[in-house]
Amino acid sequence: MRRGPVPGLLSLGLIGVGPSWERRYRPAVRRLSQRMGIRVVHDPVLSRAQGVAQETGAEVAAGLMQVIEHPGLSGVLVLDAGWYGLTPLEFACDRQKPLFFGGNWHESAADWHHLAECAQTRGVMLVPELSLRFQPATTRLRELIATRLGPVKHLRVQVHSPRRSDGEDSGCAVAAAIDWCCYVTRRRAELLSLSSTKFGENAGEWALSFRPEARGPDLEPAEITLCHEPNELFDARDIALEAVVECERGRAVLTGSFRIRWSTADSAENVEHLELERSGAEVMLDQFCRRLVGGLIPTATLSDIALALEQVQRLKG
């Protein structure tokens, strides 16, 4: 990584350098070193912040506000909000500082709606992490739907997440999966029907139907079967997704972030391994940076999280 502020680079603040930084975002920041640089870093564990600061040439901040109010920053990356919750988003909205938020979704849909309205009113770009959308297999699936497979008719999705005794992360994982389904099918997260439901402390299975934004003879609701299964092998914020996608002219099977199998009525099955493609973390940070310099590329919004959490509340009754 480059050390210290460099002319021509976007100067960013960094909050939270725990496991997500080490596993996913540190490699992505390295690959984007020609576009962005870390200028100031904060973490509740001082030694972690000092280690990243030494590596990147950044300064260490004593608290959230010192990062968000730093005059030389184009934006802030929050990769682990920890006990801060939504506070970094609230501060960034008040100070009109663009922010990428990689924290958990434990708060209610109403809280997210409120923040989304505040950001829109004040014209602040607050971008949430929606990693399932940007895994390479999902990107390839969207390409195939547009070119070879045709509109989605039915999805069977199984999402895996950490097993928690309190069930706290269950709703987050299901919400992330619902958002993924809407992103892939290009349907709004509007629940039309609910059947064959079962919901335990941490697991559940639901049959859903989502309606397209525009109505027409070729835009029927996509039927979705969604299963959630916690797994002891997953770390704190890991979510994995497997899916069988039945389309108008073929089908696709996603097994993990980097593998997709697909076929059409007139073609044999194709198996694609996508490990050499850009990671979801790199894509999300790249989009955030492009927006910071005035690009028109669309990004996820806080409203996307709020809508997904609303559906989870309805599923739980």
QUIJOSUL-V292337 format. One record per helix or strand of 2 or more residues. SS is the DSSP state (a for helix, b for strand). FROM is the first residue (numbers start at 1). TO is the last residue. If there is no record, write none. Layout:
SS:FROM:TO + SS:FROM:TO
//
This chain:
b:10:15 + a:19:31 + b:36:42 + a:46:56 + b:59:60 + a:64:68 + b:75:78 + a:82:84 + a:87:95 + b:99:101 + a:109:122 + b:126:128 + a:131:134 + a:136:149 + b:152:162 + a:170:185 + b:191:199 + b:204:210 + b:222:231 + b:239:247 + b:250:255 + b:259:264 + b:270:273 + a:280:292 + a:302:316
//
